[in-house]
Amino acid sequence: MEPLRVSIVIPALDEAAVIGATLAALREERAAGTEVIVADGGSRDATCAIAAPLADRVLTAPRGRASQMNAGAAAARGDVLLFLHADTILPPRAIDAVREALGTRHAWGRFDVAIDRGGAMLLLVAAMMNARSRLTGIATGDQAIFVRRTAFEAVGGFPAIPLMEDVAMSRALRRVSRPACLRERVVTSARRWESRGTLRTIALMWRLRLEFALGCDPVALARRYDGR
């Protein structure tokens, strides 16, 4: 039986500072046949120019992480879709780990996450993210969610909301199967915590997640997340 074909979809918006390193880390996987698609939301910097020689395709989609990832998924040819943030690096042999995980009873999954700097506080943040995900069966985009195309299409892809689209899709996918929670770690940038302050960001994200769970409007939550 042929191995599952995997397509990596990377949503991007003004990511010229980081997209090159993320794509460069995928060279071996791409050479081995993994498709890499960058779904750009209208960048005004050099994101697309940097990405073009390092990806199989760079496409433009309506701005918004959910719509960009759905557009990338629609263009992808793989049996499996892996959604990777533009500032996140996959571990070595990540695609082999994905294929092995989806060869069992799982229809989807995610990686553990590590944060590239920030000391003890962010080490704790990453550990809590990973533990919470194992307990709840909910994954976040930082953890590089992967899913069989059939399951992705069965739940309708990412919902058209401006925030918490990863949590919402996880909830839907959880009805298909429990996630494969891989111990291999993706490494994501600490820039989100650094730009707002670690404690402030932690408090904000916990509050937004709680309010989303209680049914608050994702549009209002997105405005708060953006500081508007």
Buried (B, 14 or more C-beta within 10 A) or exposed (E): EEEBBBBBBBBBBBBBBBBBBBBEBBEEBBEEEBBBBBBBBBBEEBBBEBBEEBBBBBBBBEBBBBBBBBBBBBBBEBBBBBBBBBBBBBBEEBBBBBBBBBEEEBBBBBBBBBBEEBEEEBEBBBEEBBEEBBEEBBBBBBBBBBBBBEBBEBBEBBBEBBBBBBBBBBBBBBEBBBBBBBEBBBBBBBBBBEEBEBEEBBEBBEEBBEBBEEEBEBEBBBEBBEEE
